[in-house]
Amino acid sequence: MPLEQRIGEVGASRVPLVAWWVLGVVGTAALVAAMVPVGPPWFGTVGSLVIATTFSAALAARTGGRPFVFGALALTVGLVAVLSDQDILLTGAAVSTSAVAAVLGVMFTVPASGFLASARECVIALVVAGVGAMATVGFEPAIQKERFEYVGLGLALLGAIVLVYRLGAGLHGLGRRGMVVVAIGGAILAATLLYAELLRHYGSTGLVDELLSWVRWSRDHLGAFPRPIETVLGVPALAYGVHMRARRRQGWWVCAFGVAATSPTATALANPAVSVSEAALSVVYGLVVGLLLGWVLIRLDLALTGNRGRRSRGAEQAAAVRPEPGRFAPLL
């Protein structure tokens, strides 16, 4: 093949990626301008449409789908919702955008051989979800807070499980340790959601007041309170999951629970009673505490596999080279 033809093919293959980056930056800038606010009031709507379209196309491309088809579908749905100006359609577009952003944040990660690399991947996933949070509120949905968050989490978890089923070689690819980890993750997710609902509806006044006093103290002195599901489950699962993916394919099943961090982040701005700064601090605090729990999980995993000393852990990290496509390449 002539050199000129090869150069032309490489340049053509990069055009969609460059276009995605440009549209993503433009959409994010429009959303930031709308939040400041600076510029015309339609910046928020246009930014949400651009981000919903580019994120849907990126998720399809990352998971081996048809990016142009799904991008066009997301744009059409968003335009119908905006032009109709119906609350139910705008809310549907908003919650769908939050779910897409949450799943994309997880799918955008790559295997991590060490803890610092795992922390980097968690930060990247939450940044992607944070952009999705701005796009979510840009649709100006009419929401009931708890219902909106639960629907967003449910859609994101369902989407992540469907994709991970293919990426993780199905249920038979889990192995004994993978089954145990997934069972523990599912139990923590169910317990966290069930406890929150029971506390909200049936909790004693004294217990509720005591818990709320902790929340108020944290908000008064630290500026925010970390979201429990992100802190206890989402971030540790994502940190441990990308660690496992560098070694074993079933790490994808653990990463699926990472939407417990990215989904609350993608809906963090939907509560009008919480300021932008408080929502951002809540995500950051959850990230920090969650990474500490993730570090404990990683050290336990290394200890169980016989890598206790610093030298043996270093050798294990150097050998953790399970191949996986790059961040901007299709996983399937």
C-alpha positions as CSV (number, residue, x, y, z in Angstrom):
1,M,0.0,0.0,0.0
2,P,1.4,3.4,-0.9
3,L,2.6,5.7,1.9
4,E,0.2,8.5,0.9
5,Q,-2.8,6.1,1.0
6,R,-1.9,4.8,4.5
7,I,-1.5,8.4,5.8
8,G,-4.9,9.2,4.4
9,E,-6.5,6.2,6.0
10,V,-5.0,7.1,9.4
11,G,-6.1,10.7,9.1
12,A,-9.6,9.6,8.2
13,S,-9.8,7.2,11.1
14,R,-9.0,10.1,13.5
15,V,-11.7,12.4,12.1
16,P,-14.5,11.0,14.3
17,L,-12.4,11.1,17.4
18,V,-11.3,14.7,16.8
19,A,-15.0,15.7,16.0
20,W,-16.1,14.0,19.3
21,W,-13.5,15.9,21.3
22,V,-14.4,19.2,19.6
23,L,-18.2,18.7,20.2
24,G,-17.6,17.6,23.8
25,V,-15.5,20.6,24.6
26,V,-18.0,23.0,22.9
27,G,-20.9,21.3,24.7
28,T,-19.2,21.4,28.1
29,A,-18.2,25.1,27.6
30,A,-21.9,26.0,26.8
31,L,-23.1,24.2,29.9
32,V,-20.5,25.9,32.1
33,A,-21.5,29.3,30.6
34,A,-25.1,28.6,31.3
35,M,-24.3,27.8,35.0
36,V,-22.2,30.9,35.6
37,P,-24.4,32.4,33.8
38,V,-22.8,34.0,30.8
39,G,-24.3,34.4,27.3
40,P,-27.8,33.7,26.0
41,P,-30.2,31.5,28.0
42,W,-30.2,28.8,25.3
43,F,-26.6,27.8,26.0
44,G,-27.8,25.2,28.6
45,T,-30.3,23.5,26.2
46,V,-27.8,23.4,23.3
47,G,-25.0,22.2,25.6
48,S,-27.2,19.4,26.9
49,L,-28.2,18.3,23.4
50,V,-24.6,18.3,22.3
51,I,-23.4,16.3,25.3
52,A,-26.3,13.8,25.2
53,T,-25.5,13.2,21.5
54,T,-21.7,12.9,21.8
55,F,-21.9,10.7,25.0
56,S,-24.4,8.3,23.3
57,A,-22.2,8.1,20.2
58,A,-19.1,7.6,22.4
59,L,-20.8,4.8,24.4
60,A,-21.9,3.0,21.2
61,A,-18.4,3.3,19.7
62,R,-16.7,2.1,22.9
63,T,-18.9,-0.9,23.2
64,G,-18.8,-2.0,19.5
65,G,-22.1,-0.4,18.5
66,R,-23.1,2.1,15.8
67,P,-22.1,5.6,17.0
68,F,-23.8,7.5,14.2
69,V,-27.1,5.7,14.7
70,F,-27.2,6.0,18.4
71,G,-25.9,9.6,18.3
72,A,-28.6,10.6,15.8
73,L,-31.2,8.8,18.0
74,A,-30.1,10.7,21.1
75,L,-30.2,14.0,19.2
76,T,-33.7,13.3,17.8
77,V,-35.0,12.3,21.3
78,G,-33.5,15.5,22.8
79,L,-34.8,17.7,20.1
80,V,-38.3,16.3,20.5
81,A,-38.2,16.8,24.2
82,V,-36.9,20.4,23.9
83,L,-39.3,21.5,21.1
84,S,-42.3,19.9,22.8
85,D,-41.5,21.7,26.1
86,Q,-43.3,18.9,28.0
87,D,-42.1,18.1,31.5
88,I,-42.4,14.4,31.1
89,L,-40.3,14.4,27.9
90,L,-37.7,16.7,29.3
91,T,-37.4,14.6,32.5
92,G,-37.1,11.5,30.4
93,A,-34.3,13.1,28.3
94,A,-32.6,14.2,31.5
95,V,-32.6,10.8,33.3
96,S,-31.5,9.1,30.1
97,T,-28.6,11.4,29.7
98,S,-27.6,10.8,33.3
99,A,-27.7,7.0,32.8
100,V,-25.6,7.2,29.6
101,A,-23.0,9.4,31.3
102,A,-22.8,7.1,34.2
103,V,-22.3,4.0,32.1
104,L,-19.8,5.8,29.8
105,G,-17.8,6.9,32.8
106,V,-17.3,3.3,33.7
107,M,-16.7,2.1,30.2
108,F,-14.2,4.9,29.6
109,T,-11.8,3.4,32.2
110,V,-8.8,1.1,31.4
111,P,-7.1,-1.6,33.5
112,A,-4.9,-0.3,36.3
113,S,-1.8,-2.2,37.5
114,G,-1.3,-0.2,40.7
115,F,-3.4,1.8,43.2
116,L,-2.5,5.2,41.8
117,A,-3.6,4.2,38.4
118,S,-6.9,2.9,39.9
119,A,-7.4,6.3,41.6
120,R,-6.7,8.0,38.2
121,E,-9.4,5.9,36.5
122,C,-11.9,6.7,39.3
123,V,-11.3,10.4,38.8
124,I,-11.7,10.1,35.0
125,A,-15.0,8.2,35.4
126,L,-16.4,10.9,37.8
127,V,-15.3,13.7,35.6
128,V,-17.2,12.1,32.7
129,A,-20.2,11.7,35.0
130,G,-19.8,15.3,36.2
131,V,-20.1,16.6,32.6
132,G,-23.2,14.4,32.3
133,A,-24.6,16.1,35.5
134,M,-24.5,19.5,33.8
135,A,-26.2,18.1,30.7
136,T,-28.8,16.5,32.9
137,V,-29.9,19.7,34.5
138,G,-29.6,21.6,31.2
139,F,-32.8,19.9,30.1
140,E,-34.5,21.6,33.2
141,P,-36.4,18.5,34.2
142,A,-39.3,18.5,36.6
143,I,-38.4,15.9,39.2
144,Q,-39.1,14.2,42.4
145,K,-35.6,13.9,43.8
146,E,-35.5,10.3,45.1
147,R,-37.5,8.9,42.2
148,F,-35.3,10.6,39.7
149,E,-32.1,9.3,41.3
150,Y,-33.4,5.8,41.7
151,V,-34.5,5.6,38.0
152,G,-31.2,7.0,36.9
153,L,-29.3,4.5,39.0
154,G,-31.5,1.6,37.8
155,L,-31.1,2.4,34.2
156,A,-27.3,2.8,34.6
157,L,-26.9,-0.4,36.5
158,L,-29.0,-2.3,33.9
159,G,-27.0,-0.9,31.0
160,A,-23.7,-1.7,32.8
161,I,-24.7,-5.3,33.5
162,V,-25.8,-5.9,29.9
163,L,-22.5,-4.6,28.6
164,V,-20.4,-6.3,31.2
165,Y,-22.1,-9.6,30.5
166,R,-20.4,-9.5,27.1
167,L,-17.1,-7.9,28.3
168,G,-16.7,-10.3,31.2
169,A,-17.4,-13.5,29.2
170,G,-20.8,-14.1,30.7
171,L,-21.5,-15.6,34.1
172,H,-19.2,-18.6,33.6
173,G,-16.3,-16.2,33.4
174,L,-16.7,-15.0,37.0
175,G,-15.0,-17.8,38.8
176,R,-15.4,-18.4,42.5
177,R,-13.8,-15.2,43.7
178,G,-15.7,-13.2,41.2
179,M,-19.0,-14.7,42.3
180,V,-18.2,-13.8,45.9
181,V,-17.2,-10.2,45.0
182,V,-20.3,-9.7,42.9
183,A,-22.6,-11.2,45.6
184,I,-21.0,-8.9,48.2
185,G,-21.5,-5.9,45.9
186,G,-25.1,-6.7,45.2
187,A,-25.8,-7.2,48.9
188,I,-24.2,-3.8,49.8
189,L,-26.2,-2.1,47.0
190,A,-29.5,-3.6,48.2
191,A,-28.7,-2.9,51.9
192,T,-27.8,0.7,51.2
193,L,-31.0,1.4,49.2
194,L,-33.2,-0.6,51.5
195,Y,-31.8,1.1,54.6
196,A,-32.3,4.5,53.2
197,E,-35.9,3.8,52.4
198,L,-36.7,2.2,55.7
199,L,-35.0,5.1,57.5
200,R,-36.9,7.6,55.5
201,H,-40.3,6.0,56.1
202,Y,-40.1,4.0,59.3
203,G,-37.0,5.2,61.2
204,S,-37.5,6.4,64.8
205,T,-37.3,10.1,65.4
206,G,-34.3,9.8,67.6
207,L,-32.3,7.8,65.1
208,V,-33.2,10.0,62.2
209,D,-32.3,13.2,64.2
210,E,-29.0,11.7,65.2
211,L,-28.1,10.8,61.6
212,L,-29.2,14.2,60.4
213,S,-27.1,15.9,63.0
214,W,-24.0,14.2,61.5
215,V,-25.1,15.4,58.1
216,R,-25.6,19.0,59.3
217,W,-22.3,19.0,61.1
218,S,-20.5,17.9,58.0
219,R,-22.3,20.4,55.8
220,D,-21.6,23.3,58.3
221,H,-18.0,22.5,58.9
222,L,-16.8,20.7,55.7
223,G,-19.2,22.2,53.2
224,A,-20.9,18.9,52.2
225,F,-21.6,15.3,53.2
226,P,-20.4,12.4,51.0
227,R,-23.1,10.3,49.4
228,P,-23.1,6.9,51.1
229,I,-23.7,4.7,48.1
230,E,-20.8,6.4,46.2
231,T,-18.5,6.2,49.2
232,V,-19.2,2.7,50.4
233,L,-19.8,0.9,47.1
234,G,-19.3,2.8,43.9
235,V,-15.8,4.2,44.2
236,P,-14.3,1.1,46.0
237,A,-15.9,-1.2,43.4
238,L,-14.5,0.8,40.5
239,A,-11.0,1.1,42.0
240,Y,-10.9,-2.6,42.8
241,G,-12.5,-3.5,39.4
242,V,-9.9,-1.7,37.3
243,H,-7.2,-3.3,39.5
244,M,-8.7,-6.8,38.7
245,R,-9.1,-6.0,35.0
246,A,-5.3,-5.8,34.7
247,R,-5.2,-9.4,35.9
248,R,-8.5,-11.2,35.4
249,R,-11.3,-10.6,33.0
250,Q,-14.0,-10.9,35.7
251,G,-12.9,-7.5,36.9
252,W,-15.5,-6.1,34.6
253,W,-18.2,-7.6,36.8
254,V,-16.8,-5.6,39.7
255,C,-16.6,-2.4,37.6
256,A,-20.3,-2.7,36.9
257,F,-21.0,-1.6,40.5
258,G,-19.0,1.5,39.7
259,V,-22.2,3.1,38.4
260,A,-23.1,3.4,42.1
261,A,-20.5,6.2,42.0
262,T,-21.0,7.6,38.5
263,S,-24.8,7.7,38.6
264,P,-25.1,9.7,41.9
265,T,-22.5,12.1,40.4
266,A,-24.5,12.4,37.1
267,T,-27.6,13.3,39.1
268,A,-25.8,15.4,41.8
269,L,-27.0,18.7,40.4
270,A,-30.6,17.7,40.1
271,N,-31.5,18.6,43.6
272,P,-32.4,22.4,43.6
273,A,-31.8,22.6,47.4
274,V,-28.1,21.8,47.0
275,S,-25.6,24.3,45.6
276,V,-23.2,23.5,42.9
277,S,-20.2,23.8,45.2
278,E,-21.8,21.5,47.8
279,A,-22.7,18.9,45.2
280,A,-19.1,19.0,43.9
281,L,-17.6,18.7,47.4
282,S,-19.9,15.8,48.2
283,V,-18.6,13.9,45.2
284,V,-15.0,14.7,46.1
285,Y,-15.4,13.6,49.7
286,G,-17.0,10.4,48.5
287,L,-14.1,9.9,46.1
288,V,-11.5,10.3,48.8
289,V,-13.1,8.0,51.4
290,G,-14.1,5.5,48.7
291,L,-10.5,5.3,47.4
292,L,-9.3,4.5,51.0
293,L,-11.7,1.6,51.0
294,G,-10.6,0.6,47.6
295,W,-7.0,0.6,48.7
296,V,-7.9,-1.8,51.5
297,L,-9.7,-4.1,49.0
298,I,-6.7,-4.1,46.7
299,R,-4.3,-4.8,49.5
300,L,-6.5,-7.7,50.7
301,D,-6.6,-9.1,47.2
302,L,-2.8,-9.0,46.9
303,A,-2.4,-10.6,50.3
304,L,-4.8,-13.4,49.3
305,T,-2.8,-14.1,46.2
306,G,0.5,-14.3,48.2
307,N,1.9,-10.8,47.4
308,R,2.5,-9.5,50.9
309,G,5.9,-7.8,50.8
310,R,6.8,-4.6,48.9
311,R,9.1,-6.5,46.5
312,S,6.5,-9.2,45.7
313,R,3.8,-6.6,45.2
314,G,6.1,-4.7,42.8
315,A,6.8,-7.9,40.9
316,E,3.0,-8.7,40.7
317,Q,2.3,-5.1,39.5
318,A,4.9,-5.4,36.8
319,A,3.4,-8.7,35.6
320,A,-0.2,-7.3,35.5
321,V,-0.4,-6.8,31.8
322,R,-3.7,-8.3,30.7
323,P,-4.3,-6.9,27.2
324,E,-7.3,-4.7,26.7
325,P,-8.1,-2.0,24.0
326,G,-7.0,1.5,24.7
327,R,-9.3,4.2,26.1
328,F,-10.4,5.4,22.7
329,A,-10.7,2.0,21.0
330,P,-13.7,-0.3,20.9
331,L,-13.9,-2.8,23.6
332,L,-15.8,-5.3,21.5
